[in-house]
Amino acid sequence: MAARRALKAVLVDLNGTLHIEDAAVPGAQEALKRLRGTSVMVRFVTNTTKESKQDLLERLKKLEFDISEDEIFTSLTAARNLVEQKQVRPMLLVDDRALPDFKGIQTSDPNAVVIGLAPEHFHYQILNQAFRLLLDGAPLIAIHKARYYKRKDGLALGPGPFVTALEYATDTKATVVGKPEKMFFLEALRGTGCEPEEAVMIGDDCRDDVGGAQNVGMLGILVQTGKYRAADEEKINPPPYLTCESFPHAVDHILQHLL
C-alpha cells in the first residue's frame, strides 16, 4: 500500500451506514455535521439500484441529512456511463423506481443486459429472456454483485446470486460497475482532486465497501450496522483499518486520529 497522506476525503456508504431504508442510524445526522465541520470533502457512494438518485436524495432529506445531489455517486450512474460508452441498447433488469436514471437511453430491440436489484422482475420468464440475449452475444453489465442487503424485515438476497446464475448458464462473465470495483472508487474520487491514499471509506459491507476501498489504497472503516454480521471483518485480507459500532463512532475516530 502507498504511504498514507493527510486525510482529504471521506467516502460514506448510504443504506446500512447512514440509514436503513426510512430510518436513520442513531446519531448519524449530527455526526455528519461534525464531519462537515472539518476540512475534508465528503462524498456518498452507494450500490443501491432500488431507486433513482432523485428518490434517494428525497429520502435522505426527509431523514434530515444535509446532502446535495452532486455529492452522491451511485452504481446506477456508473452503469449508465458504461452503456453510453459501449453504445448499446440495454434490457434493463432494474427496479422501476431506478428507471429515471436511464432516461433517454434507447432500450427497444435490446443488444445488452443491465442487471441490478429488481425483485419484481426476477422471475423465470424475464430471466430467460435475458439468458437468450446473452447466448446471442449480448454483453452482461452488472450494476453490482452484492450477495445480500439489509431491509427493515431482515436480510434479503441482492442481485449477485441472479447475476451469477446468468453467468453460469451462459458461460460468460459480467462487467461489474459498482462497489467493490476499483473503477467505481476512482470515479467517485474524481472531481475531489484526492488520491486514494488521502481518503477513507466508511461502510457496512466488509467486501464491497471496505475491501474494495482498501484495494485501491484507501483506509476502510467497517461499521457494525446494516448488513454487518459477527466476524465479517475476518472475511477480507488485509482486515479493515478499523471496525466500530456505527457511523458516529467512525466519525469520532476520524476526528481524533486522522485529522
C-alpha positions as CSV (number, residue, x, y, z in Angstrom):
1,M,0.0,0.0,0.0
2,A,1.2,3.5,-0.8
3,A,2.3,5.7,2.1
4,R,-0.6,7.5,3.9
5,R,-1.0,11.1,3.3
6,A,-3.0,13.8,5.1
7,L,-6.7,12.9,5.0
8,K,-8.6,15.0,2.4
9,A,-11.8,13.0,1.6
10,V,-14.2,10.6,3.3
11,L,-16.5,8.3,1.2
12,V,-19.6,7.2,3.0
13,D,-21.9,4.4,2.1
14,L,-25.7,5.1,2.5
15,N,-28.1,2.3,3.2
16,G,-26.9,0.3,6.2
17,T,-24.4,3.0,7.2
18,L,-26.3,6.3,7.4
19,H,-29.7,4.9,7.3
20,I,-31.7,1.6,6.9
21,E,-34.5,2.3,4.5
22,D,-36.6,5.0,6.1
23,A,-34.8,5.1,9.5
24,A,-31.6,7.0,10.2
25,V,-28.8,5.2,12.1
26,P,-29.0,6.9,15.6
27,G,-26.8,10.0,15.8
28,A,-25.8,9.8,12.1
29,Q,-27.2,13.3,11.1
30,E,-25.3,15.0,13.9
31,A,-22.1,13.0,13.2
32,L,-22.3,14.1,9.5
33,K,-22.5,17.7,10.6
34,R,-19.4,17.2,12.8
35,L,-17.5,15.7,9.8
36,R,-18.6,18.6,7.6
37,G,-17.1,21.0,10.2
38,T,-13.6,19.8,9.2
39,S,-11.6,20.5,6.1
40,V,-12.3,17.1,4.5
41,M,-14.5,16.6,1.5
42,V,-17.4,14.2,1.9
43,R,-18.9,12.1,-0.9
44,F,-21.6,9.5,-0.7
45,V,-21.2,6.2,-2.6
46,T,-23.9,3.6,-3.0
47,N,-24.7,0.4,-4.9
48,T,-28.4,1.0,-4.4
49,T,-30.4,0.1,-7.5
50,K,-33.8,0.2,-6.0
51,E,-34.5,3.9,-6.6
52,S,-33.2,6.8,-8.7
53,K,-30.7,9.3,-7.4
54,Q,-33.5,11.8,-7.1
55,D,-35.7,9.5,-5.0
56,L,-32.7,8.6,-2.9
57,L,-32.0,12.3,-2.2
58,E,-35.6,12.9,-1.2
59,R,-35.4,10.0,1.2
60,L,-32.2,11.4,2.8
61,K,-33.7,14.9,3.0
62,K,-36.8,13.5,4.8
63,L,-34.4,12.0,7.3
64,E,-32.8,15.4,7.8
65,F,-29.4,14.6,6.2
66,D,-27.7,17.6,4.7
67,I,-26.6,16.1,1.3
68,S,-26.7,17.6,-2.2
69,E,-27.2,15.6,-5.4
70,D,-23.7,16.3,-6.7
71,E,-22.1,14.7,-3.7
72,I,-23.8,11.3,-4.4
73,F,-22.1,8.8,-6.8
74,T,-24.3,5.7,-7.4
75,S,-23.7,2.4,-9.3
76,L,-26.6,3.4,-11.5
77,T,-24.6,6.4,-12.7
78,A,-21.6,4.2,-13.3
79,A,-23.8,1.7,-15.3
80,R,-25.4,4.5,-17.4
81,N,-21.9,5.8,-18.2
82,L,-20.8,2.4,-19.4
83,V,-24.0,1.9,-21.5
84,E,-23.3,5.2,-23.2
85,Q,-19.7,4.4,-23.7
86,K,-20.5,1.0,-25.3
87,Q,-23.4,2.5,-27.3
88,V,-25.7,-0.5,-26.6
89,R,-29.4,-0.8,-26.2
90,P,-29.9,-2.5,-22.8
91,M,-32.6,-4.8,-21.5
92,L,-32.9,-3.1,-18.1
93,L,-33.4,-5.6,-15.3
94,V,-33.7,-2.9,-12.6
95,D,-36.4,-1.7,-10.2
96,D,-38.9,0.5,-11.9
97,R,-38.0,3.3,-9.5
98,A,-34.5,3.3,-10.9
99,L,-35.6,3.9,-14.5
100,P,-35.4,7.7,-14.3
101,D,-31.6,7.4,-14.1
102,F,-31.6,5.8,-17.6
103,K,-33.9,8.4,-19.2
104,G,-33.0,8.9,-22.8
105,I,-31.3,5.5,-23.2
106,Q,-32.6,3.5,-26.2
107,T,-33.9,0.2,-24.9
108,S,-36.0,-1.1,-27.9
109,D,-34.6,-4.2,-29.6
110,P,-32.0,-4.8,-26.8
111,N,-28.5,-6.0,-27.5
112,A,-27.2,-5.9,-23.9
113,V,-28.4,-6.8,-20.5
114,V,-28.1,-4.5,-17.5
115,I,-29.0,-6.1,-14.2
116,G,-29.4,-4.5,-10.7
117,L,-31.7,-5.3,-7.8
118,A,-35.1,-6.0,-9.3
119,P,-37.2,-8.3,-7.1
120,E,-40.4,-7.7,-9.1
121,H,-38.6,-8.8,-12.4
122,F,-36.6,-11.7,-11.1
123,H,-38.9,-14.4,-12.4
124,Y,-38.3,-17.2,-14.8
125,Q,-39.8,-15.6,-18.0
126,I,-37.8,-12.4,-17.7
127,L,-34.5,-14.1,-16.6
128,N,-34.9,-16.5,-19.6
129,Q,-35.3,-13.5,-21.9
130,A,-32.0,-12.2,-20.6
131,F,-30.4,-15.6,-20.9
132,R,-31.3,-15.8,-24.6
133,L,-29.9,-12.3,-25.3
134,L,-26.6,-13.3,-23.6
135,L,-26.5,-16.6,-25.7
136,D,-26.8,-14.4,-28.8
137,G,-23.7,-12.5,-27.7
138,A,-25.1,-9.6,-25.8
139,P,-22.8,-8.2,-23.0
140,L,-23.9,-8.6,-19.4
141,I,-23.5,-5.5,-17.3
142,A,-24.0,-6.0,-13.5
143,I,-24.7,-2.8,-11.6
144,H,-23.2,-4.7,-8.6
145,K,-22.9,-8.3,-7.3
146,A,-23.8,-7.9,-3.6
147,R,-24.8,-11.2,-2.1
148,Y,-27.5,-9.7,0.2
149,Y,-28.5,-6.4,1.8
150,K,-30.4,-5.2,4.9
151,R,-34.1,-4.4,4.8
152,K,-36.4,-3.4,7.7
153,D,-37.7,-7.0,7.9
154,G,-34.2,-8.6,7.8
155,L,-31.5,-9.6,5.3
156,A,-32.6,-10.1,1.7
157,L,-31.0,-11.5,-1.5
158,G,-29.1,-9.0,-3.5
159,P,-28.5,-9.0,-7.3
160,G,-25.3,-11.1,-7.0
161,P,-27.0,-14.5,-7.0
162,F,-29.0,-13.7,-10.1
163,V,-26.0,-12.2,-12.0
164,T,-24.1,-15.4,-11.1
165,A,-26.9,-17.6,-12.3
166,L,-26.9,-15.8,-15.7
167,E,-23.1,-16.1,-15.9
168,Y,-23.2,-19.8,-15.0
169,A,-26.0,-20.6,-17.6
170,T,-24.3,-18.7,-20.4
171,D,-20.6,-19.3,-19.6
172,T,-20.0,-15.6,-19.7
173,K,-18.6,-13.0,-17.2
174,A,-20.4,-9.9,-16.3
175,T,-18.8,-6.5,-16.3
176,V,-19.4,-5.2,-12.8
177,V,-19.6,-1.4,-12.4
178,G,-20.4,-0.8,-8.7
179,K,-18.5,-1.4,-5.5
180,P,-16.1,-3.2,-4.9
181,E,-14.7,-2.4,-8.4
182,K,-11.6,-0.2,-8.5
183,M,-13.0,2.0,-11.2
184,F,-16.1,2.8,-9.1
185,F,-14.0,4.2,-6.2
186,L,-11.7,6.1,-8.6
187,E,-14.7,7.6,-10.4
188,A,-16.2,8.6,-7.0
189,L,-13.0,10.4,-6.1
190,R,-12.8,12.1,-9.5
191,G,-13.6,15.8,-9.0
192,T,-12.3,15.8,-5.4
193,G,-8.7,16.2,-6.5
194,C,-7.8,13.5,-4.0
195,E,-5.7,10.4,-4.4
196,P,-6.9,7.1,-2.8
197,E,-4.2,7.4,-0.2
198,E,-5.8,10.6,1.0
199,A,-9.2,9.0,1.5
200,V,-11.2,6.9,3.9
201,M,-14.3,4.7,3.1
202,I,-17.0,4.0,5.8
203,G,-19.5,1.2,5.1
204,D,-21.3,-1.8,6.5
205,D,-20.3,-4.2,3.7
206,C,-16.9,-5.8,4.5
207,R,-16.1,-6.9,1.0
208,D,-17.8,-4.3,-1.2
209,D,-17.2,-1.2,0.9
210,V,-14.1,-1.8,2.9
211,G,-12.3,-4.5,0.8
212,G,-12.9,-2.6,-2.4
213,A,-11.7,0.7,-1.0
214,Q,-8.6,-0.8,0.6
215,N,-7.8,-2.5,-2.7
216,V,-7.4,1.0,-4.3
217,G,-5.3,2.3,-1.4
218,M,-7.9,3.9,0.8
219,L,-8.4,3.1,4.5
220,G,-11.6,1.2,5.2
221,I,-13.8,1.6,8.3
222,L,-16.4,-1.2,8.8
223,V,-19.5,-0.2,10.8
224,Q,-21.5,-2.8,12.7
225,T,-24.8,-1.6,11.5
226,G,-26.9,-2.6,8.4
227,K,-25.9,-5.9,6.9
228,Y,-22.9,-6.3,9.2
229,R,-22.7,-9.8,10.8
230,A,-20.4,-11.0,13.6
231,A,-16.9,-11.8,12.3
232,D,-17.4,-10.1,8.9
233,E,-14.1,-8.3,9.5
234,E,-12.3,-11.7,9.2
235,K,-13.6,-12.2,5.6
236,I,-11.1,-9.9,4.0
237,N,-7.3,-9.7,4.0
238,P,-5.9,-7.2,4.9
239,P,-8.6,-6.7,7.5
240,P,-10.4,-3.4,7.9
241,Y,-8.3,-0.5,9.1
242,L,-11.0,-0.1,11.9
243,T,-14.2,-1.9,12.9
244,C,-16.5,0.1,15.0
245,E,-20.1,0.3,16.3
246,S,-21.6,2.8,13.9
247,F,-21.1,5.9,11.7
248,P,-20.9,8.3,14.7
249,H,-18.1,6.2,16.2
250,A,-16.3,6.2,12.8
251,V,-16.5,10.0,12.7
252,D,-15.2,10.2,16.3
253,H,-12.2,8.1,15.3
254,I,-11.5,10.3,12.2
255,L,-11.7,13.5,14.2
256,Q,-9.5,12.2,17.0
257,H,-6.9,10.2,15.0
258,L,-6.8,11.0,11.3
259,L,-7.0,14.8,11.2
